[in-house]
Amino acid sequence: MIAIAILGWTLVSAGTDDDEPPLTGTDVIGIRSIAAFDPEGTGTPGEHDDRAPAAIDLDPATGWPTERYEDRRMGEKSGVGLVLTLDGTTDLESITVRTDDADDWAAEVRVATGLAAADATSIGDFGPIRGVGNGLEQNAEIPIAARGDTVVLWLTDLGAGPTPIRLLINEITIR
């Protein structure tokens, strides 16, 4: 009985860092799937596509990394990102993004209905920008006011740091 109590306390106390947003709750919107999106990429297709699910696995120790770039704005690209398909069409308020130790990064958020990543050929296919975050830190919340079943987190600036640079998205929560 004591061992169970200690284990329970350990599990609860491990997730009580007040500086980090909660990963679960009644206001969190379910994410059915996630895909990396790099329509402007050159060379081998993809942007660590196989690792995209790590950004929504509820484990902040894992994550999806962008490829490494020679500058924070990814050269000629307008960005790279993740397409999140939600459990259904719903009203959206915000997206919270946890990164490794990113500093001064930027992203746009777009929202669509009925559009899968595989069916899109450009970021513009997902409609207008619904949220913008600039100068973001390790834990960032970007307000959005939209309704849809697809959310795109489009990274436009990988932040400060030595080159080659990349950004690691550890966890995404949508409300």
Secondary structure, DSSP 4 states (H G I P E B T S, - for coil): -HHHHHHHHHHHHHT--TTS--S-STTPPPEEEEEEE-TT--SSS-SSGGGGGGGGSS-TT--EEPPPBSSTT-TT-S-EEEEEEEEEEEEEEEEEEEESS--SEEEEEEEESS--GGG-SSGGGG-SEEEEEEEE-SEEEEEEEEEEEEEEEEEEE--SSSSSB--EEEEEEE-
